[in-house]
Amino acid sequence: MKTFILMTKLSPELLRSPKQRAEIGREWLDMVKQKCPDVKFIAHYALLGHFDFLDIYEAPDEETAAKVSLISLSHGAVAAESWTAIPYKRYIEITKEL
């Protein structure tokens, strides 16, 4: 499985309603589990900055990661970016191959 980072920014309306935000978050996670059953979440953080949330997860491929981002956009995110994360040891191995 590959590791991905999901960066999410919510709409201002969603941030104003914590109760609604929690419900939408549960719906989002249920949808991800239903549509992307192979996804395994490793960590979830709330952020103080440009993005509101950071999720670290594993998925079998980039298409599955794209689905996670698209599900985020359909559940109140105004921006969702999925980044590929390469383990540092593997990164060093890649640099030695050059």
C-alpha positions as CSV (number, residue, x, y, z in Angstrom):
1,M,0.0,0.0,0.0
2,K,1.1,3.5,-0.7
3,T,1.1,6.4,1.8
4,F,-0.9,9.6,1.0
5,I,-1.4,12.9,2.8
6,L,-4.8,14.5,2.5
7,M,-4.9,18.3,3.1
8,T,-8.4,19.7,3.5
9,K,-9.8,23.2,3.7
10,L,-13.5,23.5,4.8
11,S,-16.0,26.1,3.7
12,P,-16.4,28.9,6.2
13,E,-20.1,27.9,6.8
14,L,-19.0,24.5,8.0
15,L,-16.5,25.9,10.4
16,R,-19.2,28.0,12.0
17,S,-21.3,25.0,13.1
18,P,-19.3,22.5,15.2
19,K,-22.3,20.1,15.6
20,Q,-22.9,20.1,11.8
21,R,-19.2,19.7,11.2
22,A,-19.0,16.6,13.4
23,E,-22.0,15.0,11.6
24,I,-20.6,15.8,8.2
25,G,-17.2,14.4,9.3
26,R,-18.9,11.1,10.3
27,E,-20.8,11.0,7.0
28,W,-17.5,11.6,5.1
29,L,-15.7,8.8,6.9
30,D,-18.6,6.4,6.3
31,M,-18.6,7.3,2.6
32,V,-14.8,6.7,2.3
33,K,-15.2,3.4,4.0
34,Q,-18.0,2.4,1.7
35,K,-16.4,3.6,-1.6
36,C,-12.8,2.9,-0.7
37,P,-12.7,-0.1,1.6
38,D,-9.0,-0.6,1.2
39,V,-8.1,2.8,2.6
40,K,-6.5,2.6,6.1
41,F,-6.3,5.8,8.1
42,I,-3.1,6.3,10.1
43,A,-3.6,9.8,11.6
44,H,-6.0,12.7,11.6
45,Y,-5.0,16.2,12.7
46,A,-6.8,19.6,12.9
47,L,-4.5,22.4,11.8
48,L,-4.1,26.1,12.5
49,G,-3.1,27.4,9.1
50,H,-4.1,27.5,5.5
51,F,-5.6,24.0,5.7
52,D,-8.0,22.8,8.4
53,F,-7.2,19.1,8.5
54,L,-4.4,16.7,7.6
55,D,-5.0,13.0,7.2
56,I,-2.3,10.4,6.7
57,Y,-3.6,7.2,5.1
58,E,-2.7,4.2,3.0
59,A,-4.3,3.3,-0.3
60,P,-3.6,0.8,-3.0
61,D,-3.1,3.4,-5.7
62,E,-3.5,7.0,-6.9
63,E,-7.0,6.5,-8.2
64,T,-8.2,5.5,-4.8
65,A,-6.5,8.6,-3.3
66,A,-8.3,10.7,-5.9
67,K,-11.6,9.2,-4.7
68,V,-10.8,10.2,-1.1
69,S,-10.2,13.8,-2.3
70,L,-13.4,13.9,-4.3
71,I,-15.4,12.5,-1.4
72,S,-13.9,15.3,0.7
73,L,-15.0,17.9,-1.9
74,S,-18.5,16.5,-1.9
75,H,-18.8,16.8,1.9
76,G,-18.0,20.5,2.5
77,A,-14.4,20.9,1.6
78,V,-13.5,23.9,-0.7
79,A,-10.1,22.4,-1.3
80,A,-8.7,18.9,-0.9
81,E,-5.2,17.8,-2.0
82,S,-3.8,14.3,-1.9
83,W,-0.1,14.1,-1.8
84,T,2.1,11.0,-2.4
85,A,4.4,10.4,0.6
86,I,7.6,8.4,0.1
87,P,9.1,6.9,3.2
88,Y,12.5,8.6,3.9
89,K,14.5,5.4,3.7
90,R,13.1,4.7,0.3
91,Y,13.7,8.3,-0.8
92,I,17.4,7.8,0.1
93,E,17.5,4.6,-1.9
94,I,16.1,6.4,-4.9
95,T,18.7,9.1,-4.7
96,K,21.5,6.5,-4.6
97,E,20.1,5.0,-7.9
98,L,20.7,8.3,-9.7
